[in-house]
Amino acid sequence: MSEFQSEEDFRQQVNTPFRLQVNAPKPIDLTLVGVESRPSDAAEQQGMERFSVFFLGSAEFLLPQNTYRLVHPEMGEFDVFLVAIGKEADGYRYEAVYNYFKPEGAAN
């Protein structure tokens, strides 16, 4: 796995669970429920990877905005900054925004 998580990496894992590495009485899983492209406009610098990923967590508790370590069987372990963006009937929804220069040799 690259040091960067790409939009395509996440698209391949929609509807799969990601385990939070936190000190909690029971394991905390978030389900990846969506990936949304963030296209660049003409005035912005080219060569960027911009997208958001959306997770659904338990309705039992709200995770505070913070950087968390996620573990996934296909994507490995990585840190991500999660922000709660709302509560739905089946749990809290979280967003992580990615915005970085694509590594050399990456497809546009």
KEDO-85195 format. One record per residue (C-alpha): residue number from 0; residue in three letters; y negated, z, x negated. Coordinates in steps of 0.25 Angstrom, whole numbers. Example, Ala and Ser with C-alpha at 12.3 -4.5 7.8 and 13.67 -1.06 7.14 Angstrom:
<site i="0" aa="ala" north="18" up="31" east="-49"/>
<site i="1" aa="ser" north="4" up="29" east="-55"/>
***
This chain:
<site i="0" aa="met" north="0" up="0" east="0"/>
<site i="1" aa="ser" north="-14" up="-4" east="-5"/>
<site i="2" aa="glu" north="-24" up="7" east="-7"/>
<site i="3" aa="phe" north="-31" up="1" east="5"/>
<site i="4" aa="gln" north="-26" up="1" east="19"/>
<site i="5" aa="ser" north="-29" up="-13" east="25"/>
<site i="6" aa="glu" north="-32" up="-17" east="39"/>
<site i="7" aa="glu" north="-19" up="-25" east="39"/>
<site i="8" aa="asp" north="-11" up="-13" east="33"/>
<site i="9" aa="phe" north="-15" up="-5" east="45"/>
<site i="10" aa="arg" north="-13" up="-16" east="55"/>
<site i="11" aa="gln" north="1" up="-16" east="51"/>
<site i="12" aa="gln" north="3" up="-1" east="55"/>
<site i="13" aa="val" north="-4" up="-1" east="68"/>
<site i="14" aa="asn" north="3" up="9" east="78"/>
<site i="15" aa="thr" north="10" up="17" east="66"/>
<site i="16" aa="pro" north="8" up="31" east="62"/>
<site i="17" aa="phe" north="0" up="36" east="50"/>
<site i="18" aa="arg" north="3" up="51" east="46"/>
<site i="19" aa="leu" north="-9" up="59" east="42"/>
<site i="20" aa="gln" north="-7" up="68" east="30"/>
<site i="21" aa="val" north="-14" up="81" east="34"/>
<site i="22" aa="asn" north="-10" up="95" east="34"/>
<site i="23" aa="ala" north="-6" up="97" east="49"/>
<site i="24" aa="pro" north="4" up="104" east="57"/>
<site i="25" aa="lys" north="11" up="91" east="61"/>
<site i="26" aa="pro" north="10" up="77" east="56"/>
<site i="27" aa="ile" north="-2" up="69" east="60"/>
<site i="28" aa="asp" north="0" up="54" east="63"/>
<site i="29" aa="leu" north="-10" up="44" east="67"/>
<site i="30" aa="thr" north="-6" up="30" east="73"/>
<site i="31" aa="leu" north="-13" up="18" east="68"/>
<site i="32" aa="val" north="-18" up="12" east="81"/>
<site i="33" aa="gly" north="-27" up="1" east="77"/>
<site i="34" aa="val" north="-34" up="-7" east="66"/>
<site i="35" aa="glu" north="-48" up="-14" east="68"/>
<site i="36" aa="ser" north="-54" up="-24" east="58"/>
<site i="37" aa="arg" north="-68" up="-22" east="54"/>
<site i="38" aa="pro" north="-73" up="-36" east="50"/>
<site i="39" aa="ser" north="-85" up="-37" east="40"/>
<site i="40" aa="asp" north="-97" up="-44" east="45"/>
<site i="41" aa="ala" north="-104" up="-54" east="36"/>
<site i="42" aa="ala" north="-114" up="-44" east="30"/>
<site i="43" aa="glu" north="-103" up="-35" east="25"/>
<site i="44" aa="gln" north="-96" up="-36" east="12"/>
<site i="45" aa="gln" north="-84" up="-44" east="12"/>
<site i="46" aa="gly" north="-70" up="-40" east="6"/>
<site i="47" aa="met" north="-69" up="-28" east="15"/>
<site i="48" aa="glu" north="-57" up="-22" east="23"/>
<site i="49" aa="arg" north="-63" up="-16" east="35"/>
<site i="50" aa="phe" north="-55" up="-10" east="47"/>
<site i="51" aa="ser" north="-52" up="2" east="55"/>
<site i="52" aa="val" north="-39" up="9" east="58"/>
<site i="53" aa="phe" north="-37" up="17" east="71"/>
<site i="54" aa="phe" north="-27" up="29" east="72"/>
<site i="55" aa="leu" north="-22" up="37" east="84"/>
<site i="56" aa="gly" north="-19" up="52" east="81"/>
<site i="57" aa="ser" north="-15" up="63" east="90"/>
<site i="58" aa="ala" north="-23" up="68" east="102"/>
<site i="59" aa="glu" north="-19" up="82" east="97"/>
<site i="60" aa="phe" north="-30" up="83" east="86"/>
<site i="61" aa="leu" north="-42" up="75" east="81"/>
<site i="62" aa="leu" north="-41" up="72" east="66"/>
<site i="63" aa="pro" north="-55" up="75" east="60"/>
<site i="64" aa="gln" north="-62" up="63" east="53"/>
<site i="65" aa="asn" north="-56" up="63" east="39"/>
<site i="66" aa="thr" north="-48" up="56" east="28"/>
<site i="67" aa="tyr" north="-33" up="57" east="30"/>
<site i="68" aa="arg" north="-21" up="53" east="23"/>
<site i="69" aa="leu" north="-12" up="44" east="31"/>
<site i="70" aa="val" north="2" up="40" east="28"/>
<site i="71" aa="his" north="9" up="28" east="34"/>
<site i="72" aa="pro" north="23" up="23" east="30"/>
<site i="73" aa="glu" north="18" up="9" east="28"/>
<site i="74" aa="met" north="4" up="11" east="23"/>
<site i="75" aa="gly" north="6" up="24" east="14"/>
<site i="76" aa="glu" north="-4" up="35" east="12"/>
<site i="77" aa="phe" north="-19" up="33" east="13"/>
<site i="78" aa="asp" north="-31" up="41" east="16"/>
<site i="79" aa="val" north="-40" up="37" east="28"/>
<site i="80" aa="phe" north="-53" up="42" east="34"/>
<site i="81" aa="leu" north="-50" up="44" east="49"/>
<site i="82" aa="val" north="-60" up="46" east="60"/>
<site i="83" aa="ala" north="-57" up="50" east="74"/>
<site i="84" aa="ile" north="-63" up="40" east="84"/>
<site i="85" aa="gly" north="-58" up="45" east="97"/>
<site i="86" aa="lys" north="-48" up="51" east="106"/>
<site i="87" aa="glu" north="-38" up="43" east="114"/>
<site i="88" aa="ala" north="-28" up="48" east="124"/>
<site i="89" aa="asp" north="-17" up="48" east="114"/>
<site i="90" aa="gly" north="-25" up="53" east="102"/>
<site i="91" aa="tyr" north="-37" up="53" east="93"/>
<site i="92" aa="arg" north="-40" up="39" east="87"/>
<site i="93" aa="tyr" north="-45" up="38" east="72"/>
<site i="94" aa="glu" north="-51" up="27" east="64"/>
<site i="95" aa="ala" north="-51" up="24" east="49"/>
<site i="96" aa="val" north="-61" up="13" east="44"/>
<site i="97" aa="tyr" north="-57" up="5" east="32"/>
<site i="98" aa="asn" north="-68" up="-3" east="24"/>
<site i="99" aa="tyr" north="-65" up="-7" east="10"/>
<site i="100" aa="phe" north="-65" up="-19" east="0"/>
<site i="101" aa="lys" north="-52" up="-26" east="1"/>
<site i="102" aa="pro" north="-44" up="-25" east="-12"/>
<site i="103" aa="glu" north="-44" up="-37" east="-21"/>
<site i="104" aa="gly" north="-34" up="-48" east="-16"/>
<site i="105" aa="ala" north="-34" up="-43" east="-2"/>
<site i="106" aa="ala" north="-34" up="-53" east="9"/>
<site i="107" aa="asn" north="-48" up="-54" east="17"/>
***
